[in-house]
Amino acid sequence: MENGWFLDDALNHIFKNNTFAETHKSLIYEIVSGVIRWRLYLSAVIKSFARRHIKRRLRNLLEIGLYQISFMKKPAPFVINETIETIKHEIGREAGNFANALFRWYIREKEKGFDFFLTHLKPTPVKYLSILYSYPEWIVRRWVDRFGVEDAERLLSSSNRPSGFGIRVDIERITRDEVMLHFSEMGLNVKKGYFLDSAFYVDRLQPVIEDPLFKKGLIHIQDEASQIGGSIIKPRNGEIILDACAGFGTKTGQIHGESLNATIVAMDREIKRLRSLKKKGGIVAVLGDGLSPPFKRCKFNAILLDAPCSSLGIIRKHPEIKWKRREEEVLSFANKQFNLLSSLWEHLSEGGLLVYSVCSFEPEETVGVIELFRERGGSFLLEKPLPFLFNNGYFLSLPHETGMDGFFIACLRKI
Ligand SMILES: C[S@@+](CC[C@H](N)C(=O)[O-])C[C@H]1O[C@@H](n2cnc3c(N)ncnc32)[C@H](O)[C@@H]1O
């Protein structure tokens, strides 16, 4: 990941090229994602113990040990011994002694509180919260300015809590109760969705991926907020619908449902993504750029623009986003989203519906895009996406309020 890989890609790559027991895979996943999530906190602990430069491999092993001691229900003496043995074996005796002193100091001092080494920072909330919750300062500043310290803390904390994995059930073919019972009998923890009859959550993904229900396409891996985004467009007979940034086609399949008499055009700029899209009757995959769509006079009855975005709403699932994103990117995504919306609008028929969604709740990428579009002459009526989580004409999910991913939806009816 230090070489720029995404967490899931890096781990899938490692798992594909090595043999690990299933239980070890989930342990590795938890430790790696946890260390990435808590990196700033962990490195600040190490720095406050020793101000000297620490080489990368030793630092990584120290962070792995500290993470397990602080955040996992593993007996500290066991973790300490195991980590010290590894360090002595890989790096040397002196490094092992250093680690031993660090771990013992940390355990002793932590009794004073999780933030014992940060108390001198308390008057400056941004820096303090940034280390305490392990986020870059620019994200903390944004959220504190917008929500106030108390709510920002709830948001920072809930975006650090690994969520359950959202599953969508194809309820036209099987009931959610049947599927939930099936997985709970297999020993998984299952929980109903907050809003949708099609949604439920599981605590582990691997058994789901290997299950015949998944292989037969009766269930799909998809967070509830994203399911809401894909559930709004309901094609009628003879209609032609555009899924303009279809990616791997999670929402394309959902829009298509079982309607064999509508055509869904799934477009994306990346061939690699389109290749994994599940083809079925009525779905046409098109390689194309939404900024200059490859359609001449064609007008669509409805368009889904599930736009590329900063992804700050899905940090709890992809903690590396904290460190990969830079603040300037929020604005450059907003520009791109506005341009995509403007060019796709030309291909929407009069009276047609454009659903705009992003897995972000940053104002520039959400309300800002829609308002700018109206100012520049976009002629539309805002429709209520759903009867709930309705916020000034939009659907807005904030993870600390809804339990779902951060997500935004606007429904624009062309007039
Ligand atoms: C948020 S993801 C879409 C996720 C997808 N709708 C789903 O439900 O799984 C955004 C997608 O937009 C695609 N994309 C980015 N820029 C694009 C452009 N100019 N034209 C078309 N697709 C684009 C990316 O390749 C990516 O697959």
The ligand as an SDF file (V2000), in Angstrom:
LIG
                    3D

 27 29  0  0  0  0  0  0  0  0999 V2000
  -18.5040    5.7000   -8.4650 C   0  0  0  0  0  0  0  0  0  0  0  0
  -17.8600    4.7050   -9.7020 S   0  0  0  0  0  0  0  0  0  0  0  0
  -19.2800    3.9310  -10.3520 C   0  0  0  0  0  0  0  0  0  0  0  0
  -19.7640    2.7680   -9.5630 C   0  0  0  0  0  0  0  0  0  0  0  0
  -20.8590    1.9950  -10.2410 C   0  0  0  0  0  0  0  0  0  0  0  0
  -21.9530    2.8240  -10.7090 N   0  0  0  0  0  0  0  0  0  0  0  0
  -21.3820    0.9360   -9.2870 C   0  0  0  0  0  0  0  0  0  0  0  0
  -22.5190    1.0450   -8.8000 O   0  0  0  0  0  0  0  0  0  0  0  0
  -20.6320   -0.0120   -9.0170 O   0  0  0  0  0  0  0  0  0  0  0  0
  -17.4830    5.8700  -10.9700 C   0  0  0  0  0  0  0  0  0  0  0  0
  -17.1590    5.2630  -12.3050 C   0  0  0  0  0  0  0  0  0  0  0  0
  -17.0350    6.3260  -13.2470 O   0  0  0  0  0  0  0  0  0  0  0  0
  -16.1150    5.9400  -14.2230 C   0  0  0  0  0  0  0  0  0  0  0  0
  -15.7090    7.1850  -14.9140 N   0  0  0  0  0  0  0  0  0  0  0  0
  -14.8530    8.1500  -14.5000 C   0  0  0  0  0  0  0  0  0  0  0  0
  -14.7910    9.1640  -15.3940 N   0  0  0  0  0  0  0  0  0  0  0  0
  -15.6400    8.8230  -16.3980 C   0  0  0  0  0  0  0  0  0  0  0  0
  -16.0150    9.4520  -17.6120 C   0  0  0  0  0  0  0  0  0  0  0  0
  -15.5110   10.6400  -17.9740 N   0  0  0  0  0  0  0  0  0  0  0  0
  -16.8960    8.8170  -18.4040 N   0  0  0  0  0  0  0  0  0  0  0  0
  -17.4150    7.6210  -18.0690 C   0  0  0  0  0  0  0  0  0  0  0  0
  -17.1000    6.9790  -16.9240 N   0  0  0  0  0  0  0  0  0  0  0  0
  -16.2300    7.5730  -16.1020 C   0  0  0  0  0  0  0  0  0  0  0  0
  -15.0260    5.2310  -13.4500 C   0  0  0  0  0  0  0  0  0  0  0  0
  -14.3030    4.3640  -14.2990 O   0  0  0  0  0  0  0  0  0  0  0  0
  -15.8680    4.4770  -12.3980 C   0  0  0  0  0  0  0  0  0  0  0  0
  -16.1520    3.1840  -12.8430 O   0  0  0  0  0  0  0  0  0  0  0  0
  1  2  1  0
  2  3  1  0
  2 10  1  0
  3  4  1  0
  4  5  1  0
  5  6  1  0
  5  7  1  0
  7  8  2  0
  7  9  1  0
 10 11  1  0
 11 12  1  0
 11 26  1  0
 12 13  1  0
 13 14  1  0
 13 24  1  0
 14 15  1  0
 14 23  1  0
 15 16  2  0
 16 17  1  0
 17 18  1  0
 17 23  2  0
 18 19  1  0
 18 20  2  0
 20 21  1  0
 21 22  2  0
 22 23  1  0
 24 25  1  0
 24 26  1  0
 26 27  1  0
M  CHG  2   2   1   9  -1
M  END
$$$$
